[in-house]
Amino acid sequence: YIESREDAVAREVQAEVIDEVEAELKEEIEKDKAELAEEEAEIKKDKKEADESRELLEKIKDPEKPKLKKKGFFAKMFGKKEKFPEAEKEKPVESDAEKAPIEAKEKKKGVLSGIFEKKLSDAEFEKFFRTLEISLLESNVAYEIIDMIKERLKSQLINKQIRRGKVESIINETLETVFREVLMETEPDKIIKKIENNKSNEEPTKFLFLGVNGVGKTTNMSKLAGWLQGKGYSCVFAASDTFRAASIEQLEKHGSNLGIRVVKHTYGADAAAVAFDAIEHARAKKINCVLIDSAGRQHTNANLMDELHKLKRVAKPDFTVFVADSMTGNDAVEQAREFGDKVGFDWSILAKADVDQKGGAILSVSYISKKPIAFLGVGQEYKDLEPFNKENMIRKILGD
């Protein structure tokens, strides 16, 4: 009797637990369903707003214009419609009786103003700007730059008499102006000038390379060495990445290909000591440039960032070079922000620029770091390193 009673109690407890678990599961399922419904409603809302903004822009544009193919941001904003030089509509032939009131009206406001001009309200502006904002975000343009563009466009479009068909050109001009302001470039001649000054004082010019893991730091350092050799300068590598497996062998391979000596210690050695020895070697052998590799590190790792501070303090580089992968988008922007704040650098090299069709990360890295971009990696060979050209990049981003 006692055993059967215990069994009954156990079954009751088990049943209660099962009921509680089932109730919790049902509650979670209902909650998930509600969240899914909200997400679907939000997606439908965004799609509706995008459709409305395109319809609004079509109303603003002159419907009778011939059209050419668009590219870049405007392909996303205006669809696959084409752009053509604007032409005013012909005025209808009028009788003498009709001319008098029209001439009076023209003196006050201009006979074509009612036909060809339109004012944008705040609500209309927000609708059409949402489409542009999405295009910019998809192209990895930083929020700070988008806000700047928005404020500029607001001042030019809201409650202003705008000729129909002029909105697109105003947007294009504003984007060009903002991009030209935020993009910074450094002239290669400045690098050459520094090398020449150091050379006259029998001192090597020191380049320290930094960045996170896997962005092509060592490869782009080697490309810069090839570029310097093309300018007639001798180089030496400092294998200060003593942490990553096979990093020294990788650098030795590049050195062998380029005919550049690699100063190295064993794995786990002090990175600053390797840099110091390479600099002393350059002084003794009158080598013009020392290119110092460093271990890739996440900008969130405080200990490794402290080690980088020590390396920079010992080496006293003439140029601290930040290397990022332009294909990583907003990650590259955040890396530039953190390395700039915690270590500091003089200019950037953006790798894989040849396969980055958006260009927004390059734009944002320059703006967020407030430092110029010096070179773009555009291929796999040592010669595939191009001095950065701001105007070319603006045309690429806009799709011109």
N, C-alpha and C positions, 0 to 999 in steps of 0.2 A: 504493500500500500504506500509506504514512504517513497519508494523508487518511482512508482507511477505518478505520484503527486509531484515529485521533483521534475519529472519529464513534462508534466502538464504546464508547470510554471515556466520551464525553459522554452516550451513551444509558444507560450503567451508572450514572453519577452522577445523571442525571435520574431514573432508576428508584428509586435509593436515596432521593432527596429526596421523591419522590412517596410512597414507602412510609412515610417518617418523618411526612409531613404527614397521611397517612391514619391512621396510628397515633395521632397527637395528636388528630385530630378524633374518632376513636372513643373515646378516653379522655375528652375533653370531653363527648361525648354521654352516656357512661355516668355521668359525674359529675353532669350536669344531671338525668338520670333519677333518680339517687339522691336529689338535693336535692328534686326534685319529689315523690318518694315520701314523704320526711320531712315536707314541708309538708302533704301530704294527710293524713298520719297525725296531725299536730298539729291540723289543722282538725277531724278526726273526734273527737279527744280533747277539744277545747274544746266541741264540740257535745254530746258525751256528758256532760261536766261540767255544762254549762248545763241539760241535760235532767234530770240527777240532782238539781241544786239546786232546780229547780222542783218535782220530785216530793217532795223533802224538805220544802219550804215548804208543799206541799199537805197533807202528813201533820201538820205543826205546826198548821196552821189548823184551826178547827172545821169539819168537813165539813157540818154541818147548818145553818149560818148562811144566812139569806137574803142576797142579793147586790145590790150597786149597781155602776154603771160606775166604773172607775178611770181615772185619767189620769196623766201625768207619769212619774216613774221607776217607779212601781208597776205601770203598764200593761205595762212591759217585764219587770218582775220576776215578776209574778204572772199574766201573760197577760191576757186580756180578762174575767177573772172579776170579780165585783162585790162590793162591800163593804156590810155592813149592821151595825147595832148588835148587839152580842153578846147572846145569851140562853142561860142555863144550861139544861141538859137536865133534864127532870122526873125526880125519883127514883121508881123503881118502888114500888108499894105493897108493904109488907113485913108479914109476920106478926109477932106478938109474939116468937116464937122467933128470928126473924131479926134483930130490932131490937137485942137485947142485944149480940151480938158486934160489930155495926156501930157502936153507940154507944161501945163500948170503943175501937174503932179510930179513931173520929172524934176522941176526946180526944187521941190520940197524934199524928195526922197530918192529919186532916180527910178525911171520906169521899169528897169530890170530887177530892182531890189526885191520886189515881192515874188518874182519868179525864180530868181537864182540864189536868194539868200535865206538862211534859216538860223534860228537861235536854238542852242542846245540847253535844256534845263539840267539841273543837277541829277535828276533821276535818269534822264536819257544818257547823260555822260557816264554814270555809274554802270549802266547796262552795257554800253559799248566798250568801256574800259575793261570790264570783266574778261572779255574775249582776249584783249591784248595782254592782260595780266597773266592769263593761263598760258598764252604762247611764250611769254617771257620766262615764266616759272619752268615750263617744259624745257626751255633752253638753258636752264641753270643760272639764270640771272638773279643776283642776290636781292632780297626784299628791300634793302636800303636803296638800291638803284631804282627799283620799281616805284617806290614811294616818291623818289625825286622826279621820275618821268611823269607820274600822276599829277603832282603839284604843278609842273610846268604846263601840262596839257590843260589842266583846269583853268589856269590863268589865261590861256589862249582861246579856249573854246566855250566855256560856260557863259551863257547870256551875252554872247558876242555875235554880231552879224557875220555869218560865215557863208561865202559863196558855195553853192552846191557843187560837190566834187572837189572842194579844197580841203576837206577834213583829212583825207589820206595824205596829202602833201604836207600838211601841218604836223601830222603824227611822224612822218618820215623825217622831216627837218628837226623835230624835237628829239627824236631818238639819236640822230646823228650828232646833235649838239651835246646831249648828255653823255653819249659814249665817248665823244672826243674829250670831254672834261675828265671822265673817270679813268680812261686808259692812260697809263704812263709807260713810256719807253725810255730806255737808256741807249745812248749812241755808242756803238762799238769803239768809236774813236776815243771815248773817255777811258775805256779799259786800256786801250793802247797807250794813251797818254800817261796813265799811272805806271804801266810797265816800264815805259821809257824813263820816267822820273826815277823810279827805283833802280833801274839799270845804271843810270848815271851816278848813283850813290853806291853802286856795287851791292845792292840788296835785291833778293828775289821777291817777286810779287806772289803773295800767298792767297790761294782760293780754298775756302772751307765749304764743303758740300753737306747739306743736311736735308732731311725729309723722312717720311714714314717708310715702312717696309714695302718693297715691291713696286715703287714708282719709277724705277729706272735711273736711280741716282748715280750708280757707278758707271752705267753705260753713257749717260749724258755728260758725266765728268770726262770720260774718255773722248767723247765727241768734241768737247770744248778744247781738250788738249790737242786734238787734230786740227781744230780751227786755229789755235795759237801757233802750232807748227807751220801752218800755211802762211802765217804772218812773219815767219822767220824766227820764232822764239823757241828756246830749248825748255824742256819740261822734265819734272820728276814727280812720281806718284808717291804719296804717303798712305800705306795700307792701315789706316787707323780704325777700320772696322775689324776689330779683333774678336767680335762676338759671333757673327753669323757664320755658319759652316760653309766652307769653300769660298768665302769672300776674298781671301788673299789670292787663292788660285784664279778666281775670276779676274781680279785686277792684274795679276801677272800675265794672263792671256791677252788682255787689252794692251798691256805694256809691250809684250812681245810683238803684237801686230803693228804697234805704232813706233817701236824702237825707243821706248821710254823705260828707264830703270824704275823699279819699285823698291822703296825702302820699307822693310817689314820687320816685325817681331813675331813671336809665337802667339797662337790663339790664347785669349785671356789676358794678354799683356795690357799695360796702361796705354790707352789710345793717345793721350797727350804726349807720352814719351816717344811714340812712333813719329808723331808730327814734328816734335822737336828735332829728332835725329834727321828727318828729311830736310828740314830747313837748314840745319848745319851743313848737311851734305851739299845742298844747293849753293850755300855761301862759299864752301871750299872749292867747288867745281865751277863756280860762276854760272850756274844754271839760272835762267831767267824766271821761271815760274814753278811754284810748288802747288800741286793739286792734292788736297787732303780729303780722302774718303772718310766717312763716319758710319757707324752702325745705324741702320734704319731703326727708328723707334716711334712708337705711338706718342702723340703729343700729350696724352693723358698720363703717361708714366713719369711720375715726378723724379724718381731716382735716375732714370736714364737721361732726363732733361738736365739734371744737375751735372751729370758726367759731361754732357755737351757744353755746359757753361765752362767747365774746367778746360776742355779741349780748346775752346775759343779763347780763353784767358791766356793759355800757354802759347798757342800758335800766333795770336794777334793777327788774324787774317786781314788782308787789304780788302778782300771781297768775301762776304758770307753769302753763299748762293743757296736759295731754297729751290728744291726740285719737286714738282708735283705732276701727277698724271691728269691731263685735261679731261680724260674720259670718265674720271670718277665724279665729275660734276660738283655738287655742293660739298662733298667730302673734301675735295681739294681746297674749297673756299674756307672751310673750318680749319683745315690744317694750316693754311696760310695765316689765319687769324691767331691761332695758338702759338705757332712758331715765332710769329712776329712779336707777340706780346711777351713770350717767355724767354726767347733767346735773341731775337732780332736778326734781320738779314738785310742785305743791300739791294739785291734784285733776284728775279726768278728765272728759271727755265721751265717751260711747260712742255712735257713730253706728249707724244702721240697726237700732236695738233693736226697731223695730216688726216687722221681718221675721226677727229671730232668735228662733226658737221654743224654743231650748234654754236660753239664759241662763247657761250655765256659764262662758263667757268673761268675762262681766260680773262674776260671782262671783270668778273667779280673778284678774282684773286688780286688783280691790280688795285681795285677800289678798296677792298677790305684791308689789305696789307699797307696801303698807301706807299707801296714800293713799285718801281718800274719792272717791266718784263724785258729781259735782255735778248733771250733766244727762244725759239720754238724747235722742239724735236719733230722732224717730219719724215722719218724713215728709220731703217735698221742699220744703215752704213755710217761710217764715221763722218762722211761729208754731209750727212743729212741733219745739219744744224743750221737754222737760218736766223739771222738777226731779226728781231721782232719789228714789224712795221705796223704802226697804229692804223693808218688809213686803209691798208689792205685788210686788216682784221675787221674794221667797221663795215667795209663792203661785204665781207664774208658773213658777218652776223645778220646784216639786213638782207642778204641774198641778192645784192646788186651784181 
